[in-house]
Amino acid sequence: MSKTFLTHLKCSRCSAVHSAGQLQNLCSCGAPLLACYDLAGAARTFTRESLRGRRRDLWRYQEVLPGSADAAVTLGEGGTPLLPLKRLGERHGCPHLYLKDESFNPTGTFKARGMAAAVTQARALGARKLAVPTAGNAGGALAAYASRAGLEAYVLMPKDAPPANQLEVRAHGANLILVDGLIGDCGRLLAERKEKEGWFDVSTLKEPYRIEGKKTLGYEFYEQLGGRLPDAIFYPTGGGVGLIGMWKAFEEMETLGWIGSERPKMISVQASGCAPIVRAFEQHKPESEPWKDAVTIAAGLRVPKALGDFLVLDAIYRSGGAAVATTDDEILAGVRTLARLEGIFACPEGGAVIAALPKLLECGVLKGEDTMILFNTGTAMKYLDVLARAFDVVSKD
Ligand SMILES: *Cc1c(COP(=O)(O)O)cnc(C)c1O
């Protein structure tokens, strides 16, 4: 039986050490905390071979996850397919193109991975009421996992967030608080109220374990590629949790002796209506500036200023990657292409990475021969309102 090798938490900026035995939010310096493991201890039994025959969901990586898989709040998250994109690959001259299709997750998006780990740990450490500011999908996932855990959830969402997200929050019996503003405004309101309300804040990067759930993306495709990493990863970036998580997973894998020092090029894809990481990348800055008047149909990318922007940019720079923006029209064309060429009906965030691919090939950052993994982070079914408009489906009433 495997167990966690979690030892402590460490600040991502000032390296201060914090206990993993109690509820934690940010470091006193204001930066996110990262979970640390006894990887030398874990390496004795945690090998690629040892994973054979384990459960299929993300708790198969128990040694490098918090809590205990037996006590996990789980809905079967993770274990999603890595699908070869043959027809799209032929169109672009890319014979080694893959889609990691995260629409298979509970609640229809990869937010399930992070929330499974965060809710598991929050409950184990005694939290009763969980609160999150969200562009949409994180709120839906929190509502589902909190209900599974028997905890209360408070979800603060822009009032123009996708109707599907508002609906699922209500369906799971969580408290939906609609805010006239964007995710940052929701976050400010949460910060004002949390002490009085007794909420534990599970905002993106403000607690340490959503990253841990999302880093399993990296462990999964390493296994799915037969024990190696791709040359490039295309990640639709809002708060950047998955990108930071995968980067952390690679470091852990190197310490475990699974890989060497090579890293995939990390490609951050944003929407041109909200592209703070892209702008910072183009100006070679270590941090982003808040994006004004953020608008895009890709709700998950509508994050004007990410708390972990410096970690996202660091991974991009150190990997020789890039950050690119795609317009909403390009995003919709990407959704259409994937649906028509490959039979996959992706969310707009997934459409964005499809649109980004030819841009990266044209500018020479990537070669057609490279092994590339594109992320579809959720199902189109959560965006029927915007997609219906784009595909000329008019309701007849
Ligand atoms: C949240 C979300 C993203 C962005 O993920 P981050 O890890 O916050 O960058 C992308 N796509 C979908 C569907 C999302 O819900």
The ligand as an SDF file (V2000), in Angstrom:
LIG
                    3D

 15 15  0  0  0  0  0  0  0  0999 V2000
   -9.5840   27.4260  -15.6320 C   0  0  0  0  0  0  0  0  0  0  0  0
   -9.5720   26.9810  -17.0360 C   0  0  0  0  0  0  0  0  0  0  0  0
   -8.4520   27.2000  -17.8540 C   0  0  0  0  0  0  0  0  0  0  0  0
   -7.2110   27.9150  -17.3580 C   0  0  0  0  0  0  0  0  0  0  0  0
   -6.5500   27.1150  -16.4140 O   0  0  0  0  0  0  0  0  0  0  0  0
   -5.4500   27.7350  -15.4510 P   0  0  0  0  0  0  0  0  0  0  0  0
   -4.7710   26.5630  -14.8610 O   0  0  0  0  0  0  0  0  0  0  0  0
   -6.1640   28.5680  -14.4590 O   0  0  0  0  0  0  0  0  0  0  0  0
   -4.5530   28.5460  -16.2880 O   0  0  0  0  0  0  0  0  0  0  0  0
   -8.4880   26.7280  -19.1520 C   0  0  0  0  0  0  0  0  0  0  0  0
   -9.5790   26.0920  -19.6380 N   0  0  0  0  0  0  0  0  0  0  0  0
  -10.6740   25.8670  -18.8880 C   0  0  0  0  0  0  0  0  0  0  0  0
  -11.8390   25.1660  -19.4990 C   0  0  0  0  0  0  0  0  0  0  0  0
  -10.7140   26.3080  -17.5720 C   0  0  0  0  0  0  0  0  0  0  0  0
  -11.7970   26.0850  -16.8290 O   0  0  0  0  0  0  0  0  0  0  0  0
  1  2  1  0
  2  3  1  0
  2 14  2  0
  3  4  1  0
  3 10  2  0
  4  5  1  0
  5  6  1  0
  6  7  2  0
  6  8  1  0
  6  9  1  0
 10 11  1  0
 11 12  2  0
 12 13  1  0
 12 14  1  0
 14 15  1  0
M  END
$$$$
